[in-house]
Amino acid sequence: MPDRPSGLRLMHVHAHPDDESSKGAASTAMYVAQGVDVHVVTCTGGERGSILNPKMDRPDILANITEVRRQEMERARDILGVRQDWLGFVDSGWPEGDPLPPLPEGCFGLVPVEEAAEPLVRLIREFRPHVMTTYDENGGYPHPDHIACHLVSVAAFDAAGDPERYPDAGEPWQPLKLYYHHGHNRPKIQALHDAMIEHDLESPWAERLAEWEPDPERDARVTTQVVCSDWFGVRDQALLAHATQIDPDGFWFAIPREIQEKVWPTEDYELVVSHVASETPEDDLFTGITDPA
């Protein structure tokens, strides 16, 4: 365990409950174990999310989906050891059709970025994180809430330290580093797929990889690989807490943990902005931050 200065703070900004457990959860648990104060911000309540676990696809669950997902988030939060706040926006849902239908009135994806950034700026100034993470410009995948989360996070990161912006949202605080998650980069998925084939196991990624064109430029965007395989079990427990979203017999657990730990023991990020001296590649989100004060 590295000798860290005390008082380090990390903020993850996510679109929905369950995203904090499917993206960066093992490194989150590792940092918590190392004494880092970690704050998860959840932009929406996941109200329009589908029930993805067949065992939970029941009328009583669907009728109370907002409260059920809040309870799932509470369990995941306790497993990971993080504090958590809701921004309070309404899930946009996943639009389907050709052409795509308009987004529902009042949803997160339609809130102007300048307006949606204000409550996040307030939380940043209150929590005073040294490092923030969020999604890339594609949202990790093109869900309207993930793209909105990216836009709002970047805007709030830039505004939080400016005393002239959002003057009623607390004392200015500038986070020192901003990262994007790259949890499903192609080299990682290819390596896991190859390992499954080597062990004569069925790979859950075969069909996706057949359609996935190599993109070396995108692959090269990963700058920071945090070794956190000792916490994959905590990640899995946090995932299972989101019972409406995660089927314990499904995709998320198709690759044995032993293979994951051996083949790809890291969670991967892209350093986008740094206000401290830091060189890439890195193995730690706090590289270059020597004085939390």
C-alpha positions in Angstrom: 0.0 0.0 0.0 1.5 3.4 -1.0 2.5 5.9 1.6 -0.2 8.6 0.8 -0.5 12.0 2.4 -3.7 12.2 4.5 -6.7 14.2 3.4 -6.9 13.1 -0.3 -10.3 13.4 -1.8 -11.7 11.8 -5.0 -15.1 12.5 -6.7 -16.7 10.2 -9.3 -19.6 11.7 -11.3 -21.9 9.1 -12.8 -25.2 9.2 -14.8 -27.2 6.5 -13.0 -27.2 4.3 -9.9 -25.1 1.2 -10.8 -22.6 3.2 -12.9 -20.4 3.7 -9.9 -20.2 -0.1 -9.5 -19.7 -1.0 -13.2 -17.0 1.7 -13.8 -14.0 2.1 -11.5 -15.5 0.3 -8.5 -12.4 -1.8 -7.7 -10.1 1.2 -7.7 -12.7 3.1 -5.7 -12.7 0.4 -3.0 -8.9 0.3 -3.1 -8.6 4.1 -2.5 -11.1 3.9 0.3 -9.0 1.2 1.9 -6.0 3.5 1.6 -7.7 6.3 3.5 -8.9 8.4 0.5 -12.3 10.1 1.0 -14.4 9.1 -2.0 -17.6 10.9 -3.1 -19.9 9.5 -5.7 -22.3 11.9 -7.4 -25.3 10.3 -9.2 -26.9 12.6 -11.8 -30.2 10.8 -12.1 -32.3 8.3 -10.2 -32.4 5.7 -13.0 -36.2 6.0 -13.1 -36.5 5.1 -16.8 -33.9 2.3 -16.7 -34.9 -1.2 -17.9 -35.0 -4.1 -15.4 -32.1 -6.2 -16.8 -32.2 -9.0 -14.3 -35.0 -11.4 -15.3 -35.4 -12.5 -11.7 -36.4 -8.9 -10.7 -38.7 -8.2 -13.7 -41.9 -8.2 -11.7 -44.8 -5.7 -11.6 -44.2 -4.8 -7.9 -40.6 -3.8 -8.7 -41.5 -1.9 -11.8 -44.2 0.0 -9.9 -41.6 1.1 -7.3 -38.5 1.4 -9.5 -37.4 4.8 -8.3 -37.4 3.7 -4.6 -35.9 0.3 -5.4 -33.0 1.8 -7.3 -32.3 4.2 -4.4 -32.2 1.3 -2.0 -29.8 -0.5 -4.4 -27.6 2.5 -4.5 -27.5 2.7 -0.7 -26.3 -0.9 -0.5 -23.7 -0.4 -3.1 -22.5 2.8 -1.4 -22.1 0.9 1.9 -20.2 -1.9 0.2 -17.8 0.5 -1.5 -17.4 2.7 1.6 -18.1 5.9 -0.2 -20.3 8.9 0.5 -22.9 9.7 -2.2 -25.2 12.4 -3.4 -27.9 12.7 -6.0 -28.0 15.7 -8.3 -31.7 15.2 -8.6 -32.2 15.1 -12.4 -34.7 12.7 -14.1 -33.4 9.8 -16.2 -33.8 10.4 -19.9 -34.3 6.7 -20.8 -32.8 4.9 -23.8 -34.5 6.2 -27.0 -35.3 3.5 -29.5 -36.7 3.7 -33.1 -35.8 5.0 -36.5 -36.0 7.9 -36.4 -35.2 8.2 -32.7 -38.1 9.8 -30.7 -37.5 13.0 -28.8 -36.3 12.8 -25.3 -39.0 13.1 -22.5 -39.8 16.6 -21.4 -37.9 17.6 -18.3 -35.3 14.8 -18.5 -31.6 15.2 -17.7 -30.6 15.1 -21.3 -32.6 18.3 -22.1 -31.4 20.4 -19.1 -29.1 23.2 -20.3 -25.5 22.4 -19.3 -25.0 25.8 -17.5 -28.1 25.0 -15.4 -27.3 21.4 -14.7 -23.7 22.2 -13.7 -24.7 24.4 -10.8 -25.6 21.7 -8.2 -22.4 19.8 -9.2 -20.3 23.0 -8.7 -21.9 23.3 -5.3 -21.0 19.8 -4.4 -17.4 20.2 -5.7 -17.0 23.3 -3.6 -18.4 21.6 -0.5 -16.4 18.3 -0.8 -13.2 19.9 -2.4 -12.0 16.9 -4.4 -8.4 16.8 -5.6 -9.3 14.4 -8.4 -12.6 14.0 -10.5 -13.6 11.3 -12.9 -16.4 11.1 -15.4 -17.1 9.8 -18.9 -15.5 10.8 -22.2 -17.3 12.9 -24.9 -19.1 9.7 -26.1 -20.4 9.0 -22.6 -18.6 5.7 -22.6 -21.6 4.6 -24.7 -24.0 7.1 -26.3 -26.8 7.1 -23.7 -28.1 10.7 -23.5 -27.6 10.8 -19.7 -24.0 9.7 -20.1 -23.3 12.3 -22.6 -25.0 14.9 -20.5 -23.0 13.7 -17.5 -19.8 14.3 -19.5 -20.8 17.8 -20.5 -21.9 18.8 -17.0 -18.9 17.3 -15.3 -16.4 19.1 -17.6 -18.3 22.3 -17.2 -18.4 22.0 -13.4 -14.7 21.1 -13.2 -13.8 24.3 -15.1 -16.2 26.5 -13.2 -15.7 25.4 -9.6 -12.5 27.3 -9.2 -13.7 30.5 -10.8 -15.1 33.0 -8.2 -17.1 34.8 -10.9 -19.1 31.7 -11.9 -21.9 30.5 -9.7 -21.0 33.0 -6.9 -23.8 31.7 -4.7 -22.6 28.1 -4.8 -19.9 28.2 -2.2 -16.3 29.2 -1.9 -14.3 28.4 -5.1 -12.3 25.2 -5.3 -10.3 23.9 -8.3 -9.9 20.1 -8.5 -6.4 19.3 -9.6 -7.0 16.5 -12.1 -9.8 15.3 -14.3 -10.0 11.8 -15.7 -12.3 9.9 -18.1 -13.1 6.2 -17.5 -12.0 3.7 -20.2 -13.3 0.5 -18.6 -14.2 -1.3 -21.9 -11.2 -0.4 -24.1 -10.7 -2.9 -26.9 -7.2 -4.2 -25.9 -8.7 -5.2 -22.5 -11.7 -6.9 -24.0 -9.5 -8.7 -26.6 -7.1 -9.9 -23.9 -10.0 -11.3 -21.8 -11.6 -12.9 -24.8 -8.3 -14.6 -25.8 -7.9 -15.9 -22.3 -11.3 -17.4 -22.3 -10.7 -19.2 -25.6 -7.3 -20.5 -24.3 -9.2 -22.0 -21.3 -11.8 -23.6 -23.7 -14.5 -21.3 -22.2 -17.2 -19.5 -24.1 -16.3 -15.8 -24.4 -19.1 -13.3 -23.8 -17.2 -10.9 -26.1 -17.0 -12.9 -29.3 -19.9 -11.3 -31.1 -19.0 -7.7 -30.0 -15.3 -8.1 -31.0 -16.3 -9.4 -34.5 -18.0 -6.0 -35.1 -15.5 -3.9 -33.2 -13.1 -2.2 -35.6 -9.6 -1.6 -34.1 -9.0 2.1 -33.3 -5.3 2.6 -32.2 -5.9 6.3 -31.7 -8.6 5.7 -29.2 -6.8 2.8 -27.5 -3.8 5.2 -27.0 -6.0 7.5 -24.9 -5.6 5.3 -21.8 -2.9 7.1 -19.8 -3.4 5.7 -16.3 -3.8 2.0 -15.2 -4.5 1.5 -11.6 -3.7 -2.0 -10.3 -6.7 -2.9 -8.1 -7.4 -6.6 -8.7 -7.4 -7.3 -5.0 -10.6 -5.4 -4.8 -12.4 -7.1 -7.7 -14.5 -9.0 -5.2 -15.7 -5.8 -3.6 -16.6 -4.5 -7.1 -18.6 -7.7 -7.7 -20.5 -7.3 -4.5 -21.3 -3.7 -5.3 -22.5 -4.8 -8.7 -24.8 -7.4 -7.2 -26.3 -4.8 -4.9 -28.0 -3.3 -8.1 -30.2 -6.4 -8.4 -32.5 -4.8 -11.0 -29.6 -4.1 -13.3 -27.2 -7.0 -12.8 -28.1 -10.7 -13.5 -25.8 -12.8 -11.3 -26.0 -15.6 -13.9 -25.4 -13.2 -16.8 -22.9 -11.2 -18.7 -21.1 -9.4 -15.9 -19.9 -12.7 -14.3 -19.2 -14.8 -17.4 -15.5 -14.4 -17.1 -14.0 -16.0 -14.0 -12.5 -13.6 -11.6 -9.2 -15.5 -11.6 -8.8 -14.9 -15.3 -9.7 -11.2 -14.9 -7.1 -10.8 -12.1 -4.3 -12.5 -14.1 -5.1 -11.0 -17.6 -6.1 -7.4 -16.8 -5.6 -6.5 -13.1 -6.1 -2.8 -13.7 -8.9 -0.2 -14.1 -8.1 2.2 -16.8 -8.4 6.0 -17.2 -7.5 8.9 -19.4 -5.9 12.0 -17.8 -7.6 14.9 -19.5 -6.6 17.9 -17.4 -3.9 18.3 -14.8 -3.0 21.3 -12.7 -0.1 19.6 -11.2 3.1 18.2 -12.7 2.5 14.7 -13.8 3.9 12.5 -16.5 2.0 9.7 -18.3 1.7 6.8 -18.3 0.6 6.7 -14.6 -0.4 4.0 -12.2 -2.2 6.3 -9.7 -4.9 8.9 -10.0 -3.1 11.0 -7.4 0.2 11.1 -9.2 1.7 14.6 -8.7 -0.5 15.6 -5.8 1.9 15.8 -2.8 0.2 18.4 -0.6 -3.6 17.9 -0.2 -3.9 21.3 1.5 
